[in-house]
Amino acid sequence: MMEQKNNKKILFISFLIITLYMAVEMVGGFWTNSLALLSDAGHMLSDSISLAIALIAFKLAEKASNYGKTYGYKRFEILAAVLNGVTLILIALFIFYEAVQRFANPPEVATTGMLIISTIGLIVNIIVAFIMLRGADTKDNLNMRGAYLHVISDMLGSIGAIIAGLLILFFGWGWADPAASIVVAMLVLRSGFKVTSASLHVLMEGTPKDMAVDQIVDIISENSEVQGVHDLHIWTITSGFNALSCHIVVEDTMTIADSTLLLKKIEHDLSHANIHHTTLQLEAASQSHGNLLFCTKRAEVDPHAGHNH
């Protein structure tokens, strides 16, 4: 809860800083006629929007679950991350298109103004990135990571604009402006693809990247009462909140009291493996069905019997 609160606070501060300077950079881009600066301003606009979406996502994620949304609204964070990733990809493609047009006919660029504005922009982005890196969960929270990568890409845009301005100022290389934009666009495209890919993996209920199925099976099967495991599913509901469901085969003679103790122990062990929500179903060996992921020698069940669900 405290981590979530910090994420929201950092996002709000970042949103204010980025939005204010975005307006300054956009005016400066039109004034200097620099595509590198305008593309950076456009990217900052997307940053501002993405940060606002991320804030809304965190707020919605706090809403309690109900009969219509039994997991609550936690998945909205992942949807926001997808939107941020797709936005990055679209921005990169637009910058590519504009840069190609400018290569054919490089316009005059007011390099002094371009350098001043892009340098200030770089400082602003460094400050925001530092605040995010130190105060928010930019590693494991996909929503925060998407917003953070927006800012990092923006920082690269400012660096590209500075380099282009210096090349135009000292060498008169007009093509440096669209060239810098293309380099930045490639980096933005890469960031957008990574965030979108990771977010879609969550939406497809894929196994968490940092989790090995074999290790989870070992945690369950290390209990002597367990004879087999099947229909195992591990997925992520939202960043940092993993869920698991499976069927566990036990001896026919196992009592209700022993079953309860076994379930509590397995749930406890799985919580230390970063699984926060478990649904475990016990099955008597004689009634088991499904392809077993694990089967003890003493279990009188055919590991190839049954079917998958």
FENMO-V60652 format. One record per pair of residues at least 24 apart in sequence whose ideal C-beta (glycine too) atoms are under 7 Angstrom apart, sorted by sequence separation. I is the first residue (numbers start at 1). J is the second residue. If there is no record, write none. Layout:
i:j
I:J
I:J
//
This chain:
i:j
160:184
226:250
227:251
225:250
18:44
22:48
54:80
125:151
129:155
208:234
225:251
244:270
53:80
157:184
207:234
156:184
208:236
220:248
18:47
19:48
125:154
126:155
206:235
225:254
18:48
53:83
125:155
205:235
53:84
156:187
211:242
244:275
242:274
243:275
248:280
250:282
252:284
15:48
18:51
122:155
125:158
242:275
248:281
252:285
50:84
153:187
202:236
208:242
242:276
243:277
244:278
245:279
246:280
247:281
248:282
249:283
250:284
251:285
252:286
153:188
241:276
248:283
250:285
15:51
122:158
247:283
249:285
14:51
15:52
50:87
121:158
122:159
225:262
153:191
223:262
249:288
11:51
15:55
118:158
122:162
46:87
149:191
223:265
11:54
12:55
118:161
119:162
223:266
247:290
11:55
118:162
46:91
149:195
220:266
8:55
114:161
115:162
118:165
43:91
42:91
146:195
8:58
115:165
145:195
219:269
249:299
7:58
114:165
219:270
249:301
4:58
111:165
219:273
39:95
142:198
111:168
142:199
216:273
111:169
227:285
39:98
109:168
231:290
142:202
228:288
230:290
81:142
85:146
230:291
232:293
81:143
84:146
88:150
230:292
35:98
80:143
84:147
229:292
230:293
35:99
78:142
228:292
229:293
77:142
81:146
88:153
229:294
77:143
84:150
228:294
35:102
228:295
106:174
109:177
227:295
106:175
227:296
106:177
228:299
103:175
227:299
221:294
228:301
33:107
33:108
34:109
102:177
103:178
33:109
102:178
217:293
32:109
33:110
37:114
217:294
32:110
40:118
231:309
31:110
99:178
34:114
37:117
32:113
37:118
40:121
31:113
32:114
99:181
99:182
28:113
58:143
57:143
95:181
96:182
99:185
28:117
54:143
95:184
96:185
95:185
25:117
54:147
92:185
25:121
50:146
51:147
92:188
143:239
50:147
91:188
92:189
142:239
141:239
140:239
141:240
21:121
50:150
88:188
89:189
92:192
140:240
21:124
47:150
88:191
89:192
46:150
47:151
88:192
89:193
86:192
17:124
47:154
85:192
88:195
89:196
17:127
18:128
43:153
44:154
85:195
86:196
17:128
43:154
84:195
85:196
14:128
40:154
43:157
81:195
82:196
85:199
14:131
40:157
82:199
13:131
14:132
39:157
40:158
81:199
82:200
10:131
40:161
78:199
10:132
36:160
37:161
78:202
10:135
36:161
78:203
10:136
34:161
36:164
6:135
7:136
6:136
7:137
3:137
7:141
11:147
7:144
14:151
36:177
35:177
39:181
34:177
35:178
36:180
36:181
39:184
43:188
35:181
78:238
77:238
75:237
77:239
74:237
75:238
74:238
71:237
74:241
61:238
//
